[in-house]
Structures are given as C-alpha cells and as structure tokens.
C-alpha cells in the first residue's frame, strides 16, 4: 500500500545482493526458465562462483530490469554482472547514459568478446540489440513466427493446410460451420496481437525512424489484420483466452492450428501443462503471408543476455556468456538458439526425435530468415498498450476495428512520455 | 500496525491523572517507547520528504519553479490516475465507515463473551496478511476458472479474470480487498472505543426506552466521532498511496490493469521507467499536500484534538 515500504524492501534487496558478492563471483539476474541454464553453467564451471537472483525476466513488458538498474544507478552500487531479459527492446535505454550514470550495457563487440565468437550468431540475430554499430546484448533465442498445425485433425476433417492469411480465415469459416468448437489460435496474451498478427501481417503500427515513432492502424495491411481478427473472434475460431491459462489448456484438444513463435515448440506443444501434443500430430510450417504480399513474418521476443559495464569480473562474465549462448545442451533454453552452431544442433535433435511431422528444420530456417524488418525497437513495448486498451475491449465485446485508433493513441502517448517525437 | 500504536498512545493519554512521580515515570517510558519510532520517522519519513521537496522544484540541480508539476499535470496518465484513486477512496471510505461502525456495534452488543472475542479474532486475521500476499489470494478468488465462488462471479456477469478487473469494476474490487485486509484492525479499535463509553449512559438511555438502534445512533456513534475521524484520516492517507494492489494486479492480469493505474504507480514509472526522479517527486508532493489538507479538515471536523 505504500511506496515507502516498497522502497525500503527494494533497498534491502540491493544491500543483500551487494553483501553476497564475493571475490571473483558474478551476480546473474534471470527468470525461472533460464535457471537450468545457469545451474548447468555452475556445474560446468565450478571455478566461477555465481550468485543467481531470480526475477520475472521483465516478461509482459513489466520493466523489472530497467527498474532495478535505475535503483542501482541512483544508489551508485548494486549492479548485477549479467542480466537476462525476455524483451528485445532494452538496448534502447541500456545503451544510454541515465541521469549521469554510465550506460548499463557493456559494448560486446569492439574487443570485449572476440569477433569470431560474435560472427557465430545467425545473421540478423543481433540487429535488435545493435545501436550505431555497437552490440549491447546477445540474443538467447530467435523467435520467428511460424504456422503450427495439427496434421492428424486436418486430415481427419479433409481440409488442406493454409499457406496464406486468406486461406487461414477461410479455414476458420469452414471449421465454424462444420466443426464448431475447434479453433485456430488465441489472442488473449498481449504479445499475440502485436507480434503474431500485426508484425507478421506487415502492418506498420510500431515503427521507429531515428527518434521518431510512427504507428498507423489505418494503413491497408493494418486494416486487413484487424478485419481478420474481428472475423475470427466473431466466429469463435480465435479464442480470447491466454495460451498459458486454464481454459486454453482444457480446450487444447480442439486446437487445429495456431500461428506462433518458434518457442511454442517447448512452451506449448511439448509441455505437459500446455497443449501436450502427441508425437507426429503437429507440423511446423513456414509462416503465413498475404496472398499478394511478401513472404515475411513476425517475431515474439527471443530473450537477450546483457553484460554490465560496471562488472569487476569481465573474464568470468565472458566465460558465462559464451557458455549460455553456445553450449549445445543449454543454448536457446527450449527455443531456437540464436547461435548458429547451437541452432543446427537443436534443429537436428528436433528433427531426429521425429516429434514433429513435416520438415521442421526447413520451416524454422525459412521463418528465421524472413522476419519483417519494418518493426521498431523503441524503449517501450506495444504489449502494455495492447493489454490496457485492447484486451479488456475485446473481452467486453468490442471489435479490433473499434479499438485500433485507441490502441494507436495509447502507443503514441507512451512514445511521447519516454521522449520520442511522434508523428 | 502504526495505527494500533497510535491508539494505544491516545488511550494512555486519556487515563486519569495520578501522582506526579507516576506521571514522570510514565513520561520516561513514553520517551523510551517513542524514540525508535521518532528515529525511523526522521530517517524514512521526514528526510525523504525533504529530499522530495528539493527534487520536485529542481532539475539537474537547478531551481525550476513549478515546471516539474506542470509537466506532470500535462501527462496524459495523470488525470485518469487522479480519477482512479479518487473513486477508489470514496468507495472504500464509505464502505469502511458504514461497515466498521456497524460491525463494531454489533459485536459489542453480543452478550456471549467467547463469541464476541472469537468474532473480533476472526475479523482481525486477514489484517495479518501483508498487502501483496492478500492480493495474491484475491487473484484466485477473482478468476472464474479457479475461484471457489465462481458461481457468484458468474451471477454478477463476470466470465473471465479480465472481466473481473475491468476498469468499471476495479475501484470496487480494490475497495473490497482493502476493506478485507484493513477493516479487522479498525473493528478492534472501535470496539475499544465502545468500551470507553460509560455503562451508566447506556443504562440511562435504556431506562428511558431507547432501543439498540436509537442507542447506537444517538449515543454510541456521536461518542465515537473522534475515532471515526481518526480512522478516516489514517485510511485516507493510506488510500491515496494505493500501490501494491494495482501493481500486483497489473502483473497478474498481464497489464490489463495498467501499470499507471494509481498516482503512486505513476510516480514509480516516472522514477524508474523514465528516469525522471524530479517528476516523480512532484507527484508525491501533490499527494502529500492533498493528504495534509484533508487530514486538517477531518481533524477539526472530527474534533480529534478536543479534550473530551
């Protein structure tokens, strides 16, 4: 209830964190999903003491990372050595000086890590964390949007798998008419609308040119995406449930297909608490596109590891980063590793397991190389505005067409308060 | 917690005067009890407040007058946050005053000692949970897919968690959570206040033919006026600082409850999202000014410092 209590608690955490630091030890902030990777490092490198602090990894654009760094900047102590974030727009603030405190993120090229190691990333993987040629973070995994479908169900119903958004919508109409209750995706989490539908649909609603933020929900592609969502929400082939919620899991047997990121593989399909798919049922297919559009797709996060510019143990930090990024057993932490060699090993292992029908490796590679580059990485996320305006609006029965202008306004307002010029 | 200490101090003051030496001994003990509190108040209350005043009127160390305030007032999130907090406080304070007074009088009128004691204990239990953990509990109650009272939620037209924390329902939801956590302590305090009312007065009224409602309305409530004013002031100050509840709801609802719902959350965003500690300080000063002004009003209106 009061800020004072919270501040005292936060300072206590910082003090405790500082007290735990020992000679040669590094402090790592990461979320629970990354915990096994950090523990694998501890087992493999007993010579580097690691102090792991678990947080939410800034998921849902909670801003935990930035909040805690601001406190440390203000206190002039208590910075971690390595941080994991699920967002890939943190470089927008971490690469800058804040209130006189040096930029938190360590520049990782230009001598910190050898160029040969950095060259090992999948081409384009480091783009979201590169500012003016300086690399400020290392992508943990790539998260291009693919099209996942249940081959067994489609064959049983006698439908062909869609390859365009138009066919996807038409499949929704057929399902709604002939097999009501079966569905084609979800839009209950804040990341799905912006990244899976608008980004993949090449809609210019989150763009950054220099310091100017642009968003146009009335652009032709944006309108096409809004209409698609409205149409499929109306015929109930798009659910308003969260893919991590109890309702979705309960109805997962009726899921026929879903566009989604590469990490759905581990987080949704091979997760006993998610879809819990049967081996051989599901196919990872190349991303959907507009019939008359370019073959592009969206991207949903794909975490980033940052090194602190304040670290006193740069060698330990380098050892840690190289391990979590490139060790074939832990890299990617369940998703598609951003490091090429680890990605190849992961793709081969996935293909060899035969869990997915179809050409899993080719689909992922196609998706990974076709992420639409018109999307921006400013110092805020489209997810907060989506959650605030669109999620409750859709739940109250409004349509995307009703809500698009408000959503755009909320994003522009956010851009303005964090200091961008808005057009 | 501090409310209990306050009331204990006030009760001590109201004790009849005895010999001088006892008074002096009491004074010494009083100083002993008050010292740690005063030290903490200076370290965590007064010094930060002074620092906030400095920050609110400066930018990068230079005096800028009311610039920080103007910037905050023009922020598109400020007035909605004022509205959110305002509605919440009105709903909550009305709920608090009406229900706490009613429940305290009801419990006080229970003849059975063990039953009355048990009821006070039960009322007090939720107060033992800190703000954040009580919100965690409410997250389950409010989600129709897991709630033990999902039938009730559905009867109210709430089909999903997003619906439960819809903007129109949120002030009520937050007021219910705040009432549930905070009311027990106040019921116990009001019970103490009722015990202070002389039995003779009640007895005389009863002989004159007054029923329980008449006694409550004409004797008990007027004599509890100070305590009610005290409760309103403390709750008002706490209510304007609404933070943990919407913050946890924001995390749990994946942002459907905005991270900028309340004024304190906005101050938090200013400090830690925008790195604007000056704007953040300006918001806290606005809160301080409003809380002080309304407290002064209630102090005089409620006759808090009048000798009985």
Boltz contact constraints between the chains, C-beta under 6 A:
constraints:
  - contact:
      token1: [A, 1]
      token2: [B, 131]
      max_distance: 6.0
  - contact:
      token1: [A, 1]
      token2: [B, 238]
      max_distance: 6.0
  - contact:
      token1: [A, 1]
      token2: [B, 244]
      max_distance: 6.0
  - contact:
      token1: [A, 2]
      token2: [B, 241]
      max_distance: 6.0
  - contact:
      token1: [A, 3]
      token2: [B, 243]
      max_distance: 6.0
  - contact:
      token1: [A, 3]
      token2: [B, 264]
      max_distance: 6.0
  - contact:
      token1: [A, 60]
      token2: [B, 254]
      max_distance: 6.0
  - contact:
      token1: [A, 60]
      token2: [B, 255]
      max_distance: 6.0
  - contact:
      token1: [A, 63]
      token2: [B, 273]
      max_distance: 6.0
  - contact:
      token1: [A, 67]
      token2: [B, 272]
      max_distance: 6.0
  - contact:
      token1: [A, 70]
      token2: [B, 272]
      max_distance: 6.0
  - contact:
      token1: [A, 70]
      token2: [B, 275]
      max_distance: 6.0
  - contact:
      token1: [A, 98]
      token2: [B, 275]
      max_distance: 6.0
  - contact:
      token1: [A, 99]
      token2: [B, 275]
      max_distance: 6.0
  - contact:
      token1: [A, 190]
      token2: [B, 254]
      max_distance: 6.0
  - contact:
      token1: [A, 190]
      token2: [B, 255]
      max_distance: 6.0
  - contact:
      token1: [A, 246]
      token2: [B, 145]
      max_distance: 6.0
  - contact:
      token1: [A, 247]
      token2: [B, 145]
      max_distance: 6.0
  - contact:
      token1: [A, 384]
      token2: [B, 255]
      max_distance: 6.0
  - contact:
      token1: [A, 387]
      token2: [B, 254]
      max_distance: 6.0
  - contact:
      token1: [A, 387]
      token2: [B, 255]
      max_distance: 6.0
  - contact:
      token1: [A, 387]
      token2: [B, 256]
      max_distance: 6.0
  - contact:
      token1: [A, 388]
      token2: [B, 258]
      max_distance: 6.0
  - contact:
      token1: [A, 391]
      token2: [B, 162]
      max_distance: 6.0
  - contact:
      token1: [A, 391]
      token2: [B, 256]
      max_distance: 6.0
  - contact:
      token1: [A, 392]
      token2: [B, 162]
      max_distance: 6.0
  - contact:
      token1: [A, 392]
      token2: [B, 166]
      max_distance: 6.0
  - contact:
      token1: [A, 392]
      token2: [B, 256]
      max_distance: 6.0
  - contact:
      token1: [A, 395]
      token2: [B, 162]
      max_distance: 6.0
  - contact:
      token1: [A, 395]
      token2: [B, 163]
      max_distance: 6.0
  - contact:
      token1: [A, 413]
      token2: [B, 76]
      max_distance: 6.0
